[in-house]
Amino acid sequence: MITNNNLITREKEELQGDKLEFQISDWNFYHELDNDEEQRYVIQLFGRTEDDKDVCLKVTEFMPFFYVEIPEKWGRMHIEIFINVLKSRVKYKSEKYNYDISNSLIQYKEIKKYKFQNFNNRKEFRFLLLVFKSYTAMQLFSNTLAYPLRISELTTQPTIYQRYESNIEPHIRFMHMRNISSCGWIIIEKTKMKHIPNYSNCDLSYQVNWQYIEPSENDNRIAPFKIMGYDIECVSCDENFPQANRKKDKIIQIGITMYRYGSMICYDQHILALKGCAKINGVNVECYATEKELLEAFARKIAELRPDFKAGYNNFGFDDKYIWERIKRIDKITEQKSDYNFEIDNLSVKILGIMGKLNYSYLKEWEQIPISLTKFEVKNLSSSALGDNELSFFQVPGIVSIDMMKVIQREHKLIGYKLDNVSANFITEKVEKFTKSRDNDLNYIYIYTVSTKALEKNSFIQIMIDDGYSPSPLCENARYKVLDIETIIDKGEKEIEYQTIKILFTKTEISNLKEAMTNPILKVFWTFAKDDMHHSLIKKYFNERDPIQLRRVAKYCLKDCKLVNLLLTKLEIIVNSIGMAKVCNVPLSYLFLRGQGVKIFSLVAKKCRLKNFLIPVLIKTNLNLDNDFTYEGATVITPKPGVYLSPIAVLDYNALYPKSMCERNLSHECYVKDSKYDNLSNYRYHNIDIVIKDKGRTVYNIDGTKKIERHRFAQELDSNGNPVYGILPEILTELLDQRKVTNEKIKTTNDAFLKAILNSLQIAYKITANSLYGQTGAPTSPIFFLPIAASTTAIGRERLYFAKKIVEENFDKAEVIYGDTDSIFINFHIKDDNGKDRTDKEALIKTIVLAKKAANIINDKLPKPQCIVYEKTFHPLILIAKKKYVGLLFEENPDKYYLKSMGIVLKRRDNAPIVKIVIGGIINYILKNRDLDKAIKYTKQEIRKLMDGKYSIDKFIISKTLKAKYKKPSTIAHKVLADRIALRDPGNKPQINDRIPYVYVVKKLSKKQKKTALQGDLIETPDYVIENELKIDYLYYLTNQIINPVTQILETLIPTKEVEKLFKIFINEEEGKRIGRRNLGDWMMENKDKTILQEDWDDFE
């Protein structure tokens, strides 16, 4: 390999065979300059062949386009006038582009299509199709049409001409038109392509006309994609966390690990080090004299390795941003030199030109591309799953960037998202059994586990025990080094393959493990324990220039890189993302960088194209939104709180909202707005009544009745009188049917890789079907249409009450005690000989039978495609309030159950673990032991342990997400703490969307200070509490976190006054201590051997 002008150049091969077939991994587009110095739109496809050749395909001749609706009375002359005026307006706006963009409109013609907007009995409307050379021109013409045009020859007033589909990106439209999957396999005949070997650094570089690309028939496979994990190590000039804007806070190491899709084995490792680092077996260590050389080497290494994916942990929030800020800082210093030459000395230009798969020199010389297509981007992304985010990253054509922290935040609700917490949560496995040995007076144990999840020798683990409520380490703060890992075949009754992990254990730890393993209530498991290194140590080793110690830093860095790769594989991020991208017809990168709306929009747009419908571009000012007026959402049947020792069956509607949309044919083009299209002979009509709400409250008419708004949808009947679905119901039906077919395929395949691919697809079908309804109710969505969203929830409400009615009519004494969105909870009141509700196993078995029978009866009366099924039975159940319950869940097997909770503190992340311990124990006594007295006794014992400080600090940590904006930030405790952390340690400043961990502490405050003290003044980070030996405020946890949820449960057992009395004793005692008043019992013990005089008693008082 040689380098030329900082770019990787290699001997390029040409395609063997008569066809090119590869799987797409990434999409990009840009504009080349044609002979007239005008922009011409180009699409780039990147991917990999089955025999491991990476591909760059330049797709040409696809022209962006959109539509404009024109009046029925217009003739050719009117159209000419309209086009000329439009072009003149665009020409006026073209000055900043250095050429006349109005000339980029290369074609316009009249066509007729249907509108995806209101029912009109399949009437065709007139549109102008506008075709452009460039996406830039398309956007400028569209933006011009967003405002009223005054065309005196056509109208007397300024008029807005409705645009259609100008918000569909051209490469998405190309995907639809060629019917190719966004990350599926495509095939092109060699004779249709032009070989352009210098266009990119890829093995295969070709150019092709867009019309010659075809989808491959075999799409259920995944290419051997290359996945790069990376991490940076920095030093700080002081004791704080590194800050990129400071001169000495340099990047001293960059680690890179390479994996293949589906493998947990790292096949290539690199360390790029500043100044020095000792050699590491199996690792390519490269040392550089300056930070500038180090950063150039990193860009060059990416171009050399050419991964398909690059992944880090918080790389969108820290690593990429830090690298870019160091690059810009070097540029700023370099610019001050008298002999500065921008072309040669500008590091940011050089690095962007090097990084990636494209040959920037070729693009600059032959296609007049003035700047690199690799860019550093800062994007703001807001979503319900992720909150507010600022993503800073290198956008490299051909390489999909993934931030594993953002992916996990979106997909999983965890207490914290630091890499050590996340790795412990996902890289874990049950301890099946253990054996012990002794050697040289040391005790060892061998843990038997089904899988070691790619654990390596010399990594660390923790042994955890879980009582179902709050996992705890077997021994506090104990981590164990993995001494050896072996595969063992256990030839017992059934031959089982185990992985054994050898660790060093003390006698006490062995005893504790044995006790935990024999306890039927406890689950014992191991978790990965990240080997952390404090930034002060990294700084120390770097300043000492000790290559041996810097090798330790490098090994630590590589471990973090590998950890990212392992999480990516363990959570099946690549295959699941490919499945979703295929189903929704969007590039893979959109799943990591864009919100929900673009996925559903692409899906709907593709179907509309096939059906000859056009989607109007929604203008926010035309949406007629009134934030105060809303519709009634999901229904909850009023719960009947209590402890139910008798079995409670749950029936659940399958895909209630998608099927509700199908049931009444809810789609934009079926909505009846014009009375002239009402009651046509060849249509069926559906009415849905919506309850109107104002600021969340139901609106009533003068006569006291609820204010109702009626929505009406038409459904076409075919020649046989069968109903025909509209656009959205047809999409939903296909998604649900495809999921069913895919699940059947999963059952019949034994190929693990194929099973993973199929599973990713069935998940994508399910999520997408459930997401479509949500997009109709989201004002930011391109398919926003409130009548559909409101009608969907109204139908769901009908179905829920319908199921309740049928059950209570058909089963004597059956009672629906609760219903939520798509489920009903039924107490069949199965009686014993004395007429009391049975609570035994036979009652459970009979309840399951009756529940299935009830589902069948309901289904016989339900309109198609609705379907309700038996889902589960709770036995017992504690029903506290709406969306708040907990119980032992049985499905089919009356001997197999697990704990299931909803809406209570066992599920909430912003409650401290101590709350889960107290609540979990109470629930355990009620549900498993069915001993109500012991539940109350346990409550008193645990509160005493709490107030006596018997629990470690980790049981008091609360965490909350930091948002971008607050109306009153000074009243938000974790925001105040975040600001305080930023002042103490600017480099470690919490970022938006971080979860901030904190503990409430006792602070000595005067009466005046207590009155003005804010919550944020009374909390600190766990590390700060430990370092400064602060006292935990146990009373706060009792009064503010434990009392309410415990009271909600105990109120179902004893009177409220008794519950209040229980807590008052502990509260009075603690408050007395804080003002110097001693506990009576303690004082009596001190004076038990003497006569208590009046003055003694006065002294106590």
N, C-alpha and C positions, 0 to 999 in steps of 0.2 A: 504494500500500500504506500502511495506517495501523497504528499499534500501539494497543492498548487493554488496560490492565491487564497490560502486559508480554507479551501474546499476539498472535500474528499473526492478523489478521482480513482476509478478502478477500471479494469478491463470489463466491459459489459458484454453479456451474452445475448444472443437472439433466441426467440421462442423456438422450441423444438416441437414439431407437430403442426397441424393445420388449424388449431383453435387455441385461443387463450381462455382459460376458465379459472376464476379466482373468487374468493369471498371478500366482499367489501368490508373494510373496517372504518374508513373515514371518508368524508366529503369535504370539498372546498370549492370555492369559485373565485375568479378574479377577472380582470379586463385586460386583454392585450390591445395594442394599438394596430389598427389596420393601415392600409396604404394611404388612406385619407387622414391619418393621424387621429382617428376617432376610436373610441372604445368599442371592443367587441367582447361579448360575454363568453366565458370559458368555464366549464365544470371540470373539476379534478376528482377522480376516484382513486382511492388507495386500498390495497388489500394484500392478500397472500394466497399463493397457490397451494394445492394439496402437497406438492413436493417441495414446499418451503422456499419459494421464490417470492420476494416482495415486489409489488407491482405499483406503478404509477401510470394512470390512464388519463390522457388529455382528451376531453369530450368537447367537440366543436359543433358549430352551426345550430345550436339550440337557441332560439330567440325568445326572450321574455315577453309576456303579453298579459293584458287584462281586458276587461269589458266595461263599456259605458252604456247605460240605457238611454234610448232616444225616443222622442214622442212618436206616436202612431202616424201623425199627419206629415212628418218630415219626408221630403223628397231628396233627390241627389244633390240639388242645389243647397238645401239647408245643411246637409251633411258637409259639403265642401266649405261652407261658411264657418261652421262649427270647428272643423279641423284647422282652418287657417287662423282663426282667432286663438284657438288653443296653442298652436305652434308659436304664434307671435308672443303669447304670454310666457311660454317656456324659453323662447329665445332671449327675452328680457332678463330671465333668471339665470342665463347660461354664462354670464360674464366671468364668474369665478372659476369656471372649468376650462377656460382658454380655447374653447371651440363651441360652435353652435350645436347644442344638444338637440334642438328641435329637428335637426336633420336625421337624428337617430330613430325617429318614427319611420320605419321602412315600409309599413303596410297597414292599411285599415280597410275593413270590409264589413258590410252589414250581415248579421246572422240572426236567427230566431232560436230562442231557447226558453225553458221554463224558469220561473223564479222560485228559489228556495225561501219563500216568504208569502204566507197567507194563501188560503185555498181559493183557486179560481178555475176549477174544472178543466185543468190541463190546458189552459190558454197559453199560447206562445207569445212572447214579447219581442220587441225589436231591440237589438243591441249593436253597438259598434265594437268589433274586435280590433284592438290596437296592438301592433307588433313592433318590437324595438330591437335595436342592435345590442343594447346594454341594459343591465339592471339599474344603473345610474339614471338612464333616460326614463325607464319605466317608473322609477320612484319620483322623479321630478314631475313628470306628467300627472301622476296620481296625486301628488301633493298640490299641484295647481288646481286640480278638479275638486279638491277638498273644500274649496272656498267658492262663493257665488261668482259666476261669470256674467258680465254684462255684455250681451251681444245684441245690439240695437236692431239688427236685421231680423232677429229671431224672436226676441221677447222685449217687453217694455220694462221689465224689472230684472235685477240680477238673479240668476237662477243657479241652484246647485244641481249638477247632473250626477245622478247616482252611479257610483263606481261599483263594480263587481269583481271580486277575487284579485284585486291589486295587492291584497295582503297575503297572498300565497307566494312564497319564495320560489323563484324559477327552478331551482334544483329539486324542490319537492314536487313541482308540477311535472318535471322531466321524469321523475321516479314513477309518478302515476301513469303517465302516457306510455312508458315502456313496460309498465306492469312488473317492475323489478322491486325486490325487497331492499330496504335501506341498508341492511347488512347481510344480505343473502348472497348466493352464488350467481355470477353472471357469466355469459359465454359470448365470445366474438370470433368470427372467422378471421384467420390471419390475412387473407387477401383483402379484407376491408380495412386493414389498419396500416398505419405508417410507423416505421421504427424510428424513434427519436432518442437514441442512447444517452445523449448528453443533457437531456431535459431534467433528469433527476439522478439521485444516487442509488435508486432502486435497481434490483437485478433486471427488471423488465420495465421499459418505458415505451409507451406507444400512444399514437394519436388516432382517433376514430370519430366519424360522424355519429351523432347521437342515435340515429335511426337504426344503426347496425348492432346495437346492444340488446341482447336477449337474456331473459331469466333462465337459469339452469334448472333442469328437471329435478336433480338430486339436491335438495336444499337442507335436508336434515343431517348436517355434519358441520363441524367447526374446524377451520384451518389451524395449523400449528402456530398460532399467533405468538409473537415475542412480547413479553411483559417486563418492563423495567421498573424496579423499585429504587427510589433514591432518597437521600437524607443529607442535610448539611450540618456541620459542627462549627460553631463560632466561639470567639473569645470576647470577654468584656474588659474594658480598661479599669473597671472598678468592681465592687462586689455585687452590683446589680446585674440583671439579665442583659445580654448583648443588644445594642441598638445600632442599626445599620448606618445612621447618619454620623457616627463618631469615628474618627480617624483610625483608632487602634482596635475597634471592634470588628476584626477581620473574620472572613470565612477561612478556616484553616484546613478543613477536610470536606470532601464530598464523596459519599459512598454510593455505589451502584451495584445492584444485583439483578441478574437476568433469569427469568423463568419462562417456561412454555405454558400455554393454556392447558389446564387440567393436571399439571404436575406440581408437586410440592418440593421438587428437587431443584436447587439453584445450580445452573450449569455454567455461570460465568460471574465473576466478582471483580470489582475495581475500586481502588481507593486513590483519589486524587488529593495529594497532601501539599500544604504550604510548608516550605523549609525542609521538613524531613519526617521519615517514618520508617521503622525497621520492616524488613520483609515479613510477609505472612504467607504461610503455605496455602496454595490454591487461589491466591488473590494477586491480581495485577496491581502493584503499588507504583504510582508515578508521583515524583516529587517535583515541585516548582519553586523557583526563587521568589516570585512575586505573586500577589493576589490576582493581578491582571492576567498573568500566564495561566494561573489555576482556573480562572473563569473561562478563558478561551479554550482550555483543554476540556472543560466540561461540555461546552457547546460542540466541540469537535468529536467528543466521545459519543454524543447522541447521534451525530451524523454517521459515525462509524458503525455503531451498534444497530441503528435503524429499528428501534422497537415499534410495535404497533400501538402499544399502550404504555404510558408512563404514569406511575402512581406514587404518591407520597402520603404522609399523614399530616394534615393541616398545611399542606404545601400551597393551597390557595390563600391561606391566611398568613403564613410565615415564610417558608423556604423560598418560593419563587419571588415573592416581594423583597425579601432580604437580598437575594442574588441581584435583582434588578436595581435596587437602591445602591448597592456597592458598585455596580457597573456605572451608574449615573454619577456617583461620587468620583470615581476615577476619571470619567470624562470631564467633569467640572475642573478637576485639578489640571488635566492635560491641556484643556483649552486655554489656560493661562500662560502657556509657554509661547514664546515669540515665534518659534518655527512650526507652530501647529498647522497640520494639514488634515482637514476634515475627512477626506477620503481614506487616508492611511491611518490616522491616529484615533478616530472615533470608535471607542470600544463597543458601544451599544449597536452601531451599524454593523460592525464586524461580526459580533456574536449572533445577531439576528440573521445575518447572511450565511453564517456557518451552520447554525442549529437546524436540524431537520433533514428531510429527505429530498428537497428540491435543490437544483443547481442554480443558485442565484446569478452567477456570472452569465450562464446561458440565457436566462430569462431577461436579464438586463440588456444583453447585446442583441438578441434575436426577437424579443417580444416587447422591447421598450418598457419594461416594468421598472419604474424608478426606484422603488423600495422593496425590501424583502417581504415576502408573503408571510414569513414568521413574524409575529407581533407579540408585544407584551400588552395584555389587556386587563382592564379593571372593569368588572361587571357588577351591577347591583341586582340581586335576585331576591325577590320576596315571594314566599309561599307559605301555605298553612302548615306544611310539614317541617320547613326549615326556618321559618321566621324571616327576619331581615338579614341579608348577607352582603358583604362586599368581597367578591372573588377576584384575587390578583394572580395572574398565571401567564405562562408562555403559551400562546396559541400557535402550535406547530402543525402545519398541514401534513396530514398523513400519520400523525401521532395523537391518539385520543388521550387527553389529560384527565386524571381521576384523583380527587381528594378523598381518601377513604374516610376521613373524619366526617365530611359532609354527607357521604353516602350513608354512613352508620347513623348519623343524626336524623336523617330522613326516614330510614327504615326501622330503627329500633329506639325504644324509649329506655334509656339507661340513666342511672343516677349521675354519672359523670362521663366525659368523653376524652379524658386523657388516654394516651396509648396504653399505659399500664392497666387502667381500669377495663378498657375495651378488650385487650388481649386476654385478660383473666376471665372475662365474661364469655368469650367465644372459643378460646383454645383451652378446652377443658373436657374431662371425661370421667365417668363414674369409676370408683375403685371397686372392683369386683371381689377381690380378696387380697391377702398379703401373706408373705412368708418372711421369716427372719433368719439372720445368720450372725456369727460373731467371728471377728478376725483381728488379731493384734490388740485385744482388749477393747475393740470398737464394735458397736452394735449397728448392723445394717438391716434394712428391710427391702423386699422386692414387691413393688406394687403391681398387681395384675390388672390390666385395663384392656379394653377392646381395641383402642387405637391410641397412639401417642401424638396424633395430630402434627407429625413432622417435628416433634421435639428433638433437640440435638443434645449430644453429650456436652456437659459443662454449662448447659442452660439451667435455669432455676424454676422450681415449682413451689406452690403452697398446697397444703392439705386442708380442705374445707369440709365443714359439716353443715348440713342444711336441715332445719326442722320444718321447712315449708313456708317459713315467714321471713327469717333473716339469716342468711348464711354467715357463718363465723369461722375464723381459722381454728384448726385443731389446737394449736398453741399460739398464743399472741405473738405477733411480729416475727414468726418463724418462717424462713425460706430455706429450701433444701436444694443443694446442688445435685444435678443429675450426674451420677458417676458412671452409669452404663445403661444401655437400652438393648434388650434382646427380644427375639420372637420365640415363644414357647408354645408347643402343642400340648394341651391338657387332655389326656386320654381317660376321661371319666366315663360316665354313662353316655355322654355325647361328646364327641371330639370337638374341642374348641381351640381356636388360635388366639393366644393372648400376646400382648406386648408387656414386657416387664420393665419397670423403672427402678434402678438401684439407687437408694439414698442412704445417708447416715442418719441414725435416729438414736435418741436417748432412751433409757429404760422407761422413764415417765411418759415419753411420747408414744412408745409402743403400747403401754398400758392404756393410755387415753384412746389410741386408735382401735385397740381391741374392744374397748367398752363401746365406742361409737358404732363399730361394725356390727355388734350384736344387738344394738338397739333398733327395733323394727320401725320406729318413727323417723329415725335419722337417715339421711342420705349422705354418703361420704364420697367426695370427688377431689380430683387434683385440678389445679388451674395453673396456667402459665404465669410465672412471676417475672416481670420485666427487670432486667439487670440495669438499673439506672446509674447514671454518673452525673454528679452535680457539676454545673458549669464552672464553679470555682476550681475544681480539680482539672478540668480541661484547660483552663487558663494557666494553671500552675505548670502542667506538663509542657505546654507550648512555650511558655516563657523560659523554662529550663532547657528547651531544645533537646529533650531526652528522647531519642528515637524508640527506645524500648517502651517507655510509658506512652508515647504517642501511638505506638502499635496497639496498646490497650484501648485508647480512644477510637482508633480505626475499627477494631473488632466490635466495640460497642456501637459504632455508627452502622456497620454492616448488619448487626443484629436487628437494628430498627428497620433497615431496608428490607430484610428478609421477613420481618414481622408483617410489614405492609403486604408483601406478596402472599404470605400465608393467609392473612385475613381475606384478601381478594379471592383466593381459591376456596377457603373454608366456607365463605358466605356466598359462593357461586355468583359473584357480581358480574363477571363477563357474560356467562351464559344467560343469566336472568335478564341482563340489559339487552342482549341480542334478541331474546324472545320478545321483549317489550317493543324494541325498535322495529322489529319485523311486523308485529301486529298493528302498530300505529303509523307505520310509514314515515318515520323520521330518522335522521342520522343518529348514530349511536352517541355522539358527543352531546346531543341535545338533552339526553337523559341526565347528564351531569351538570349542564350549564343553563338549562332552560326550565320553565315551569310546566304545569300540567296542560295548559291551554293549547299549545302548539301540537301536542300529540293527538288530541281529540279532533282538532280542526283539520289536520291532515287526513285523518280517517274519514271524516264526513265529506271533505272536499273530493276525495277519490271516488266515493260512492256517488256524489252529486254529478261528477263528470260522466260516469257510466250511465247515469239516468237522464243526462242532458239538462240538468238543473244548474243554475248559477247562484252563488252565495253573495248577498249584498255586503258591502263594507259598512260596518256599523260606526256611526259617529256618536260619540258620547253625548253630545248636546241633543241628539235625536232619540235617545233611549227612553225619554220620559220617566226618568227615575225620580222617585220621591223617597228619600232615605227613611222618612218616618213611616210610610205605608208599606207594609210587608204582607206576606201570606203566612198561614198557619203551617208550621213545620211538622216534623215527625211526631207521631202520637204516642202518648203514654196512657194506658188504662190505669186509673187511680189504684195504687197499691194498698193492700191490707196488711200493714206491718205486723210482725210477730215472729216467734220461733215456731217453725212447723216441723214437728217430729215425724209426721206422716209424709209419705212420698209426694213430691210436687213434680208433675210432668211438664215438659216444655215442647210445644209445637212451633216450628219455624218455617216461614215462607221461604222458598228457594228464590233468590234473586228478585225480591219483591219489587224494587223500584224499576229495574229493567223490564220486568214482565208487566208491570203496571203501565208503562209506556207503550208496550205492545198491545195490551188488553184494550186500550182506548185509542190506539193509533196516534199517539202524541208525536207530532212532527211539525216543523215550521210551515211546510207547504200544505198541511192539512187543517190549519187553524182557520175557522170560519169567522171572517171579520165583516164581509160584505153580505148583506141579506139576500142579494139576488142569487147567491150561490147556496142558499139554504134550502134543504129539502128537495134536492135533485133525485130523480127516480133511480139512478144507478149507483147510489151511494147510501151507506149507513152512517148515521150521525151519533156521536157520543157527547153527552153533557157531563160536565164536572163542575160542581159548585164549590167555590172557594170562600172561606171565612176571612174577611178583611181585618187586618190589625193595624193599629196606629201606635208607634213606639212600643211594640210588643204586647199591647193590650187589645183585646177584642173590641171591635167597633159595633155599636148597636143602633138599630133604627129607632124612630120615635115611639113605635109600638112595643119596644123592648125586645124585639127579635134580633138575632145576629145579622149584621150586614153581610150579604152574600153577593159574590160576583160570579156569573156563570160563564164558563169557557166551553166552546163547542168545536169538536173536531170531526172532519169528514173522513170516511173510509170507502175507497172505491170497491165495487163488487165486480168480479170477473163474469164471463159469459155464463158460468154455472151458478152464479150467485154467491161464490166464495169470496170472503174479504181479502183485499190486497193490502199489504203493509206499505206505509210511507217510508221515507228515507231512514229516519232514526230507528223505527222498529225493525226494519230490514237489517240494519247494521247490528242491532242488539241480538236479533235472532241468529244471525250468522256467528257472532261471537260466542253465544251460549251453546250453539250446536257444535262449533269447532272445539270448544272446551270439552264437551261430552265425548266427541270422537277421539280427541287427544288423550283423554283419561283412559279410554278403552285401549288405545295403543300402548300406553304405559304398562297396563296390566299384562300385556302379551309379549313384552320385550325383556330380554335378560342382559342386553348391552347397557352397561352403566353410563357410558357417554351419551348414547341415544336417549336413555331414560332421563338424563339431566336436561338435554335439549327439549324433549317433549314436556317435561315438568315446567321448564321456564315458559314455554308457550301457554300451557294451561293456566299458569298464574297470571300471565299477561292478559289472556282472554277475560279472566274473571275481574281483574282490577280495572281493565278498560271498560267493560260493560257497566261496572258500578260507578265509574267516573263520568260517564257521558251525561247522566242526569245532573250532576254537580256543575258541569260547564254551562248548562242552559240557565242556571241560576247565578252565574258569576258575571258581574257587570264588565269585567275585563276580558271576557271570553269573546272570540269572534262569532260564536253561535249563541250568544246570550239571548234568551227569550223567556221572560218571567212566567207567562201563562203555562208553559210546559213544566217548569220547575214546580210551580204552585199546584198544578193539576196532578203531578206525580205523587206528591206527598198526600194530597187529598184522597187519591185512589188507595194509597197505602193505608190511610186511616180507615177507609171503608172496609178494606179487607180484614184489618185487625178486629174490628167490631163484629164483622160478619162471622169470623171464626169463633169469637166468644159466644155469640148468639146460638150458633149451631151446636156447640159443645153443651151449653147449659140447657138447651131444648131436648137434646137426645140422650143425656145421661142424668139419671135421677141423682140429686144431691151434688152433682159436679159443680164446682165453683172456680171461676177464673179469678185468681187473687191478684194478678198483675199482668200487664202487657206492655211491651216496649218495642216500638218501630215495626218489627216484623215477627215478634214472638209473643205467645201467650203462655202463662203459667197456670196449670190446672191442678186443683186439689179434688180428686175423685171421691174423697171421704169414704174410703173402704172401711166398713164397720166390722167389729167382732161380735160375738154372741150377746154381749152386754150393751151393744149399741154405741160403743166408743170407737173413735178412729184408730185403726190399726197402724202400728209403727214398725212392724217386723219385716223380715225379708220377704215373706209371702206377699205382703202388701206392696212391696217394691216390684216384685215380679208381675203381679196383677195390674199395677199402675202402668207398666210399660206396655202390656197387652192392650189395655183400654186406650192408651194414648195413640197407638198405631191404628186402632179401630176408629178413633175420633178423626184422625187425619184422613182416613179413607172416606168417611162420611162427608167431611168438608169438601174434599176434592171432587166428589160426585156432584156437588152443587156449585163449584167454582167455575167462572168463565175461563176459557183457555186464554193464554198459556199458564195461568196461575197454578201453583202447586204448593201445598203445605205438607211438611213431613215431621215425623217424630224425630226429635234431636237428642234429648237428654232427660234425665230425671234427677232432681235434687232430693237427697235423703240423708239427713235433715236439711232444712233451709232456714237461714235467718234473713228475713226480709225487713230492711230498715226503712227505706223510703224509695222514691222513684230513682232508678238507675243506681241503687245502693243495695247490694245483697251479697251473701256468701253462703256456700253450701258444699256438701260432698256430691260430686257429679258422677252419676252412673250413665252409661250409654246402653249397650245391649246386655253386657255381662253383669249380673247382680252381685258378683263377688269382686268386681274391679271398679275402683273409683279414684278420683283425685279432687283436691280442693280447688274450687273455682270461685273467684270473687269479682265483683264489679263495683267501681265507684267508691270503694272504701279505702282506708289508709294503706291496706296491703298493696294497693296498686299505685298509689300516688308517689311521685318522685320528690315532691317538695315536703315530705314528712320525714322526720328523722327515723332511723332504724329502731330506736327505742320504742317508738309508737307501735311499730309492727310487732315487736316482741310482746308488748303488753296485750295488744288487740289479738294477736295470733294465739296467745295462750288461752285467752278467754274463749275465743272461737273454738279452739281445740277441745276444751272441756265441754262446751255445749254440743258440738257436732259429733265428735268421736266418742267422748265418754258419756254424753247426754246427762251430765251431772251439773245441774244449775247452781247448787250450793258451793261446789268446788270452784266453779267459775268466779263466784264472788270472793271466795277466800283467796284464790290466786291473785285477783286484782289487788287486794290489800297487801299481799306479800311483795308483789312486783313494785308497787308504789313505794313501799318501805325501802326496798333495795335501791330504787332510783334515788330517793332523797338521801340515802346514806352513801351515795357515790360508789356503788358496787360495779358500775358498768364503765367500760373504757370509752375514750373520746370518740372512736369511730361510730358508736351507737347514737351520737348526738349531732352528726353532720347532716345538714340540710343543704340542698343545692337548688338553685333557680337560674333560669336562662336570662342572660343580659340582652335586653332589646335595644333597638337603635334610638327610640324616642320614648319619653315619658312626659305626661302632662305636668306632673309635679315630681321631678326626679329626687328631690330631697326627702320625700316620704317613702321612697322605695329602698328598703334596707340593703338589698344586695347591690343596687346601683351606687349607693353611698359608699359601701365597702369597696366596690370596684374602683371608684375614684380614689379612695384612700390607698389602695394597692398601687395604682398608677403613680401616685406621688412618692410612695416609698421605693418603688422599683419600676421606673418608666419602661425598661426593656421587657418587663413581664406584665405589661398593662393588659388587662382582660379585653378580649375582642368581642365585637357584637356577635351574639348568638352563643357565646361561651356559657357553660354552666358554672356558676360561682358557688363553691362550697363554703359553708360557714357554720359557726357554732355560737350560740348565745352564751355570754359570759357575765359574771357578776362584776359590776363596776361601782366603786364607792362614789356616790353622788349626794350632794346636799339636797335638801327639800326643794330648793329653787331649781337646781339642775334636773331633778327628777321630773319636774313639771314641763320642762322644755326639751328633755332628752328625746331623741328620735330613735326608732328601731335600728337604724343604721349605725348609731353610736354604741349599740349594745351587742354587736356581733363582730367576730373576727375569723380569719381563716384558721383551719385546724393547725397548720404549721406554726402560725404566729402564737396560737394559744399554748402549744407545747413549748416553744422556744422561750416564751415570756412567763411560763408557769401561771397562766391565768386560771381562775376558778370558773367552772361551768355553772351556769344558772339553771339548776335542776328544777327550781320552782316554775320558771318560765315554761319548760317542757311539759310540766304537769298541767298548768293552768291554760296554756295556749295551744298545746298539741294533743294532749292525752284526754283531757276531761270530756270534750265534746263527742269524739267518736266512741269512747267507752260508755258514756251516758246513753248514746243512741242505742247501743246494744243492751246494756243493763236495764234500760227502761222497758224492754220487752219481757223482763223477768221480775223486777221489783218496782215499787212505786218510785216516782221521780224524787220525792223528798228523802227517801232512804239513800238514793244514789248521791244526792247533794251532801248528805250528812257524812257519807263515806269519805268524800274528798275534803270536806271542811276541816276534819281533824288534822290532816297532813299540812294543809295550807296554813292553818293557825299556828301550828308548831314551827314551820319554817319561818313565817313572818315574825314570830316571837324571837327566834334566834337572831334574826337580822337586826333587831332593835335592842338586843342584849338581854332578852327575857328568856330564862332557862326553862326547860321542860320540867313539869312537876315530877314526873317519874324519876328523872336524873337527880333532881334536888333531894327527893326523899331517900334515894339510895345513898347519897353523900352523908345524910344525917340519920341513918337508920340506927346508929349505936348511941345516940344521945337524945335527951329529952328536948323536944322542939318547943322553944319559948315563943312568946308573942313577937318579941323583937326579931327572932329568926324568921318567922313567917312574914313579918313586915319587910324584912330584907329581901326575901324571895319575890314578894309582890313587886 
